[in-house]
Amino acid sequence: MLILLGWAVGGAITNKISQYLTGEGDLKTQLYLTSLFMPAFGILGTILSFIGKTLIILPILSSSYQTFTGAFYAWAAVVVVFFLYNIRLYILALAETHKYGEGAGLSSCIIGIIVLGIIFAIVAVTALGGFLNLLFI
């Protein structure tokens, strides 16, 4: 449920940013295009996470340091390529939806990540403020 909420809120934020960058598309089309590839990437991300936890992290107790580092670097390289390809498809979906170039799509993604980061920081500080004796608002 949280993933769907994040997908919708992130899509809405990215859509508003795209509208400011002379985007012509609407939120419905953008969410539809991103929903075509996001479930597959969710499943692949889960598989990569499982591989990282079971085949990389757990054998550290019984293997040598060199074996662990080699396997970890190989797994990390696959994860980086996976996320870069995911971002590439998201940028292409934005460019197709809003009828602008890939540079504007990349700008929408970067600004959206910054905005979401600020929102998450505000929520985290507000939620943890009582425990840490912080007064945020």
MOBELHU-V45711 format. One record per backbone hydrogen bond with DSSP energy under -1.0 kcal/mol. CO is the residue of the C=O (numbers start at 1). NH is the residue of the N-H. Records with the same first field share a line. If there is no record, write none. Layout:
CO->NH ; NH
This chain:
1->5
2->6
3->7
4->8
5->9
6->10
7->11
8->12
9->13
10->14
11->15
12->16
13->17
14->18
15->19
16->20
17->21
18->23
26->30
27->31
28->32
29->33
30->34
31->35
34->38
37->41
38->42
39->43
40->44
41->45
42->46
43->47
44->48
45->49
46->50
47->51
48->52
49->53
50->54
51->55
52->57
53->58
57->60
58->61
59->62 ; 63
64->68
65->69
66->70
67->71
68->72
69->73
70->74
71->75
72->76
73->77
74->78
75->79
76->80
77->81
78->82
79->83
80->84
81->85
82->86
83->87
84->88
85->89
86->90
87->91
88->92
89->93
90->94
91->95
92->96
93->97
94->98
98->24
101->105
102->106
103->107
104->108
105->109
106->110
107->111
108->112
109->113
110->114
111->115
112->116
113->117
114->118
115->119
116->120
117->121
118->122
119->123
120->124
121->125
122->126
123->127
124->128
128->132
129->134
